[in-house]
Amino acid sequence: MGSLKSPVFLLILHLLEVVLSNSLIQLNNNGYEGIVIAIDHDVPEDEALIQHIKDMVTQASPYLFEATGKRFYFKNVAILIPESWKAKPEYTRPKLETFKNADVLVSTTSPLGNDEPYTEHVGACGAKGIRIHLTPDFLAGKKLDVHGPQDRTFVHEWAHFRWGVFNEYNNEEKFYLSKGKPQAVRCSAAITGKNEVRRCQGGSCVSGGKCVIDRVTGLYKENCVFVPHAHQTEKASIMFNQNINSVVEFCTEKNHNQEAPNAQNQRCNLRSTWEVIQESEDFKQTTPMTAQPPAPTFSLLQIGQRIVCLVLDKSGSMQNDGRLNRMNQASRLFLLQTVEQGSWVGMVTFDSAAHVQSELHQLNSGADRDLLINHLPTAASGGTSICSGLQAAFTMIKKKYPTDGSEIVLLTDGEDNTIGSCFDLVKKSGAIIHTVALGPAAAKELEQLSTMTGGLQTYSSDQVQNNGLVDAFAALSSGNAAISQHSVQLESRGVNLQNNQWMNGSVIVDSTVGKDTLFLVTWTTNPPTIFIWDPSGVQQNGFILDKTTKVAYLQVPGTAKVGFWKYSIQASSQTLTLTVTSRAASATLPPITVTPVVNKNTGKFPSPVTVYASIRQGVSPILRASVTALIESVNGKTVTLELLDNGAGADATKNDGVYSRFFTAFDANGRYSIKIWALGGVTADRQRAALQKNAAMYIDGWMEDGEIKMNPPRPETSTVQDKQLCFSRTSSGGSFVATNVPAAPIPDLFPPCQITDLKASIQGQNLVNLTWTAPGDDYDHGRASSYIIRMSTNIIDLRDNFTTSLQVNSTDLIPKEASSEETFEFELDSDIFGNGTDIFIAIQAVDKSNLKSEISNIARVSVFIPAQEPPVPEDSTPAYPDISVNSTIPGIHVLKIMWKWLGEMQVTLGLH
């Protein structure tokens, strides 16, 4: 596939309103340390909430300990308290803990439209999640009836978050056929209960009697639910319903229900949750404890004003390719727009030694920002001493504040073999280091500084038209500020112009942004001619030009008008870039955000890259957006990749607002940068999205002492479905480093991706219909060459012995282009597959090099032949119960007369 045949590594890129974090959690002697639970900015001050969090974790720890065979417990937790809450002596300043890297977020607003606890997880089985979401009402115990005890539910969500296991219930398909009989989706199958009709009206539900089997499908008719007994003896499983009093374990290989159509079976290849946990790094580095663990300890941290220092390289190599000037252009954007009002900012430059350009200065006005801009370096010379710059920054900060929780933005283009000498100093500082590698020769150890402190790492090549350096600085919003204070990047574009050519286009200012809108234009030789028109067609004046730095900017007063802002910029024989940023128009209306962070920073051939992009307005996912990733290599080559939210290939779940794609087009060892473009979309139906989350079960009801108690229905949401949104966003996705990439030509080592959305249905008694999304030749790119379809009546045998299972004739099935919808049907041999037979089906894709994909998820159908009713002659009367004179039924004579009369009336009226 040409440029698509390049080895890379597994990278997870996630774009979120709350950023995919670099979690600080460490497992130390069986105890989880460094857990961060953040109380969101929207939560009103309530000291009781802090105690509720402590109680939940304290009670969850022994439950987790026993559930994992005495392997894991919660050791210490940091609770992040909003800046708006009243300060207290026991509240200390955070170090590396931020809202960005919080493992648990407590917010009044749930993406599900209710108080349902859930975990954000976009990766494969066994991969760690992003974070757990809880609400104050859940923590206060106001949802016990529908979600159960907080401590048990927290352990359920922790398993999603830490070990990448999935739910063993299924909201959309509560029953399945097994050997011709309907069974409740559950794990283990030994969980007892009753299948009951649940009828809801208004805000309450009642039992509607026994479930009725549909004669056509063999399954129960609608509104049938499985109501578990409140008291039973089965111990598994926590990922089905941890609220059953006897459930204290995860399903194991011995009691796992492989046939149940749930996410755990589909996503984890029929493995039990305990098998997946056993394969985790946590499990591998621990042994069971012999003593009871201590209770968790808690620290209370309150965020304060942002403290940040720019540490900028001005060594001799910064003269090359206009790097010094480009650094100043990007720094200007950061100081003008990105850094939040009220922040304290200082500046240090370094070459062979460090130079303090400006002590910490609080940004309260435009004049304060201009003062710092005027201290940007104007000349480059000397060597490169990164540690000198860092030491000077720490010294500066300590004059006014502790370094705990402060931030360093470190930019360099040079090598420095002494950088490792200050690693210990950085670790002890408690500061967060964001690194910007400029050009191909920046110190290889640079990323270690951001990795060890939870900072953002970015890379910019010398390809000016890609605007990578400006994008890197635009991405440096505070990890602790409310989203309404964040700078939002609407546009980032660059172009090489010749002979008075024009760069024309438009930028969408949507209703969620518009405050502090800034247009910034850079050039490489001479000032261009710039025209900007607002949506009403009014030309905008007031551009401020700095011919020395080769930058011009326009700050739109007030709130920018909603609509298309047009621009035309003319120049000759030079490179222009345009960047447009804004902020939320209102503190109460969250902006649509795309905030990239790289989850895995290094990797080795031949693993593929997976790019995830979640787009949201506040907590609501945005669907059907056009999302593109631009990935630039150290050689300056840029590859464009369309990301999809189709539930196939790299994408875990369809229509959840997470856009994904595999990437294999690397051409060299070294750093790669990522930029994301997103356009348009619609709001999601939250009730539909709720079914797709890794959420704790909403309990339909209980059966206790023979009495069924139904819970109220799940709360409905007022979200308008399919509301069209017109917006544009662009943002830096950080950087990563690829190693062990062989020289060209790159061999074809990439098979088709696994088919993960295979579905099967049966028509009549023997016609099987299959649907799935086509994989590609290289993962989800191109076109596979053929499919192998096999089936078995034993699900485990099909998984473990696929190559010897019965093959379906698919000779005429020609694969379509990747991401297309595939359909196929075939007939079963009724002599082999009789009534009540369960049939399991899987697919394998093959590419032109005869490389084969992993076996798909396993789909199932059950042969169900409805029983024939005996024919009734036209002149006959209905069959009635025994109503002879000898019958012992009370009042038989009266009933006999009434029954005969009814039968005669049916015949007379033609109803029989």
Protein Blocks (a to p, Z undefined) as FASTA:
>chain_A
ZZmlccdddddddddfbdcdddfbdceehiaghiacdddfklccdfklmmmmmmmmmmmm
mmmmmmnoomaccfbdcddddfkbccdfklccdfkbcfklpcbdcdfbdfklpabdcddd
fbdehiacfbdcddfklmnopammmnopfklmmmmmmmmmmnopacfbdfklmbcceehi
acdddddfkbgcdddddddehjbccdebjadddfklopacehiacdddfbdfbfbdfklm
mmbmklcbdcdfklpcfklccfklmmnoopafklmmmmpmklmmpccdfbdcdddddddd
ddddddddddddfbfklmgghlmmmmmmmmmmmmmmmpcghiacdddddffbccdfbdcd
ddfbfklmmmmmmmpcfbdeddddfklmmmmmmmmmmmmmcfehpacddddfbdcfklmm
mmmmmmmnopacddddedjkbcfklmmmmmmnopacddddfblknommmmmmmmmccfkb
cfklpccdfbdcddddeehiacdddddddfkboihpacddddfkbccddddddfkopace
hiacdfknopaddddehjadedjdddddddehiadddddddddfbfklccdddddddfbl
bdcdfbdcdddddddehjaccehiacddddddfkopacddddddehpajllbghkhpacd
ddfkbfbecddddddddeedddddfklmmmmpccddddfbdceehiacddddddddfbde
hiacdddddddebjaddehiacdddddfbdcdddfkbccddehjlpccdddddddfbljg
cjdfbdcddddfbfklmmmmmmlmccddfklpccddehiacdddddddfklmcghiacdd
ddddddfkopacddddddddddddddddddddfkbccddddfbfkbcbehklmmmmmmmm
mmmmmmmnopZZ
